[in-house]
């Protein structure tokens, strides 16, 4: 089968690889149809690591995907060959101390598609290939009204869903989203299903500022052109109730602390390149800011699918670029360099 390998920093190439086999009776063989290019994939592409997870070349990246069931293990109950499915990239053991308390996303033995091994977790090749094998617990039915690209979008949307859940939204609250790439727009998509008083967004890329406005932001600001913090505080003098930091930058973390009202919640979603971040402890303490870190998502795939389907959420504005597997290098360069107004690029298989 065809596989797209990361063979060295910033270099992807297509080669033949072994087709995976079902070895567990609870597993399924999935023929991949669409893969989304995620910012975390680009971290591995450009830097070869995220924190303690370091790539050993050659490696297969990718974790946002949807496809068709090719074959099923003998113990699979809910799927059959030909079914269209969404893949949750996480595989938890369901036995460890974290799993026993329902924290499957911080499983002590967690495997995650396209994530290299570290001292605390096993590695797993990604989904940038024609076929993958996954356990039934990681597979969800793709609604008939969804395209395969919609299915691949469910993974970032689940992070948006989980982030909103952890933010503990109350009716008529105000929020700011700092960074409106795919994750920030996923948060915006889910927030729009809540009774929010106002949702403010910021970004540095003009196309993303415009798309956030089209997707329903109350106001969307270009932080390169205006002082977005001043603009938001002019409209919300007491500050906002929640800030979803989706850029992973020290500057936006500082802006978030400034924007929050006393008792507000800072939801950290973006992945910083720096090993450490900081904050104005005087403001954090005096405002009694609650900080909620986000680690991917936890059991939110089906609720996200249900919410998007029930509300007929329009996902078309996410979809800006499409590539064939042989064009993966161009796709990753485009996303990694924020070119051509890219929001979400997809690598689609025949």
Number of C-alpha atoms within 10 A of each C-alpha: 11 17 22 26 23 24 17 18 14 17 15 23 16 18 12 11 13 9 14 13 14 17 10 15 13 16 22 28 23 28 23 25 24 30 28 30 27 25 18 19 25 21 17 24 24 16 15 21 19 20 12 13 18 16 25 14 12 13 22 25 28 25 27 28 31 33 28 21 22 18 20 24 19 12 12 17 10 11 18 15 13 13 16 25 25 29 28 28 22 25 20 22 15 17 13 16 13 17 18 12 11 13 17 23 20 19 22 19 19 20 21 22 24 23 28 25 18 13 7 11 18 15 18 20 20 24 28 32 27 22 23 22 21 22 21 22 14 18 23 20 17 23 16 8 9 14 16 23 27 25 27 26 27 28 29 23 28 26 25 30 26 23 27 20 14 15 22 9 19 11 9 12 15 20 27 29 27 28 27 27 23 24 28 28 28 24 24 27 22 22 22 15 12 14 13 15 11 19 22 24 29 27 25 15 19 15 16 27 22 16 19 27 16 12 17 18 24 15 17 26 26 19 20 12 9 10 11 21 18 14 16 21 16 11 13 16 12 12 23 26 23 28 30 29 26 26 23 18 18 16 11 23 25 15 18 25 24 19 26 28 20 19 16 22 25 25 23 21 22 23 18 16 15 11 8 7 13 8 15 11 12 9 14 19 12 10 16 16 20 17 15 15 15 18 15 17 24 17 16 20 24 17 13 20 22 13 15 20 15 9 9 10 14 12 16 9 14 21 17 13 17 18 17 14 25 17 15 25 18 15 23 24 16 16 21 20 10 13 12 11 15 21 23 22 23 25 23 21 18 9
